[in-house]
């Protein structure tokens, strides 16, 4: 309950217009801080829903695959330049962002992650790494401005953020692959 | 059973250094070099102080900027790096049951790489070909050999980092499921930080500065170079600090006869400092051009976040002091203070170091604030600040450590005479630093610039008004050189002449009713990934801006 409450507080904090306006004013903060923080808020709030509707998650997400699929779809959707633009210009899409990221992506990630096998987990991380490399390439070397709302320099910055995040993921995968924690723990 | 195992480990490890003179020799060599650097660097500091006060005109073959560069390099790089590595290698050897032969070899390779690098860097300084000061900011360009020396120093430190990782990994393999002993944990944190902090400065020197000074490329991107420098520079500052903090948490409680307060809190402080540190570098550039206000604001937030673990440290340490003193019969709100071992230099020096960190940290917070920093950034205030932080908080802790570490590695004892000398040295150093750093802060507020030799600006009234403070600075500097001589004398005495005997490596135990530390504190892989993500968050926006919207760049300049 405590955790869910903090998640809710974080969600409210992110929704407050000055905070939302500030975070959306910089492209990389919009995509790489606001959006993940919304997912984290949902991730924290998930415990409330799992306690409230245990049967629902058991019935529809018994092996974690449907949940993680929903998570991936929501994440991919919000990584498109077009959708970010829309969130800034159309009120209803903005509302959808604040609902979909915590409640559809965050909650389902929390419920699914532990249910996945290590193969499933690694596949998800690897596919996100590849996706981030591709998006980094797209945003850095795109010859045109992809978002009406952001300057090209912001787009390039976002591209580098994608690439550095991908590097972070590769480091993590390498660590996971080469280091066997059971040898140390 | 549970109590029996640690006791057995303690017994075997207590012998470890004793039975391994090879390990002691490594630390001895590192510490010896560190204090020789202090001796030479101290005299160079005195020359600078006297020059700034207008009391000493330097000869034509030795200019102020040359002295400043050597003083900075010796004390900021050599003293601190050699002391930190020597101290932590002794800690690793002591708490992890002796160094592996492989690790010992790596430590020696690191030692000689650093020495070679250091000699290479000093030659151009002596020839007045590298008076670029210790920050070596482009577009000031030194002789390429100076930078080549820096590369060797970086390689040497990297070797020591890798050696420590191998040592810790090996211990963990043999002691599955156990927490790494606390001093070795500190060492891991420090070497993780060193390893990653050296990457940006290696890129700066190898990829940007060397080709530029060799004439292979014509211009350099000054802002990128400065940013890479401070990603390293600020982390280095906190590496010294973390080293000092390790002694506060682990050694000082033992010396005053107390226990460590909270193992979990200690480890969380280390993790927090490691994760958040590198990003703090930007506050050194807070009045640099080309960074927009939003980014500067974000970095002020990130810098101040580093202050939080320091507040946790202050809380934990004063909790230890009060508990211990009360257990010894100390009474009253502040009466328990009298129960502290004020006559023991191993306590007194680190204690004054901690107290100095209160104004030093507060000054640091003031400087991280854009508007306040604009008043003091290019003035003597900053010089005062880092003499308070490095010269007092860090170095006095190092001095305090030396009074047990040096006898320990030399198989000698701390005699009452040397202890008394140490207490006198501590007070001389304290008074000297209060005079010098205090004067620097004040004269900085009045506008006296840093990084310049003495001038009255054509007898301008404002500049003449600085003179009394600069005189205070020289008085403080003179006291400090007395402190340096006493300290180096004490170290040489304890290393080679003190009576033979056994000295304890003081490591405080946890409280009896301490709660078990959760195992996630041992998962360094995760903390390193979190650290890399935080670094990316901090640096991607400004670096992209600097590189994509780069100005034409600058050719090398020799300004001296």
Interface residues (C-beta under 8 A of the other chain):
Chain A: X25 X26 X28 X32 X33 X153 X156 X157 X160 X161 X164 X165 X167 X168 X171 X172 X175 X176 X179 X181 X183 X184 X185
Chain B: X169 X172 X173 X176 X177 X294 X519 X522 X523 X525 X528 X529 X532 X533 X536 X537 X540 X541 X543 X544 X545 X548 X549
